Amino acid sequence: MRIVGLYSFNNGLEIVKRDFDVELEEVKQVIADIDIQMYKTKKSLEKTMPGKVLYSPRAMNKAFNAEFMARGWKKQRVICDYPTDYYKDGYIPPKISKGAFREIDFLKNNLGVEVQFGKYSFMVYNVCAKMTIFHNLGYINAGVEVVPVKELAVEMSSGVSYFEQFVWDLEQRGISNIDIPVLILGISP
């Protein structure tokens, strides 16, 4: 695979290059080492493209996982202890899910990496919520979000978001005082 798009959110490119140059080179190598053609294995059941062979997000995620783990990157999970003291009028909630957690895909030397082949809301959540949470908890100082460009997304299941859409959303949203530096990488076959 190759990187064909770069978007610097809140000075992400500058900060990641300056403070995490070694880790950024590893991220680039992971992307380069994945032969995406091996993951065009999913037979579509969708009405709009029945029987078409598509790239499998699940298989691609496994490939990214293997490549990052081989280079010493780790997943980081935090347990969510949901508060119950905000209910009113004597409301007693049903049993709240035990074992709830948030997880960042890959972490090394305070750089967090998320690989996202899902809906656009997950991309925005990763950058504008999850990475801020992991920063506030002291795990990361900056992030990298790896997403498909449209050329790749159209060869996946319908509804997969893409770099161009994501960048537009972030530019329209703007930067908040709680946002951390994130480098968005658009990837293509």
C-alpha positions, 0 to 999 in steps of 0.5 A: 500500500502507499500513502497518497494523502497527508493532512495535518490536524492541529499541526500534526505533521509538524509535531509528529515529524519533530517528536516522533520521527522514528515512529512515523517511519515505522508507520510508513513502513507498515503501510508499505509492507502490506500487499493489499491485493492479498486482502481483496477476498470479501464477496459482496452481498450488498444489493448495489454490488452483489458478488463483487469481490471487495477488500476485506476491512477485517483482513486488512486490520489483521495485517496492520495488527501483525505488522505493528505488533512485530515492530513492538507497538502495543494496544492500550486499553482503559476500563470505563467506570461509568458514573451513576450519580447523575441520574435523577428522581430516584432512578436506579439504572439497570445493570451497567455493562461491566468490562466496558473499555476504550482502546487505541489500536497502536501505541509506542513512545506516546504516539497513538495510531488508529487504523480506520476502515469504517464509517466516517463517524468513527474517524471523527470520533478517533481524532476528536474524542478518543485521542483527546481522552488518551492524551488526558490520561497520559498515554499519548502526546500526538496521533496518526490516523490511517484511512483509505482514500476514496479510490480504495473506499469504493472497493470496500463495503458501502458506507466506508468513509474516506480521507477526502470526506474526513478532511472536509469534516475536520476543516469545517469543524475547526480546531478546539483548544482540547484537540491534540496534534494528529497526522491523517494519512490517506492510503491507496492500493 
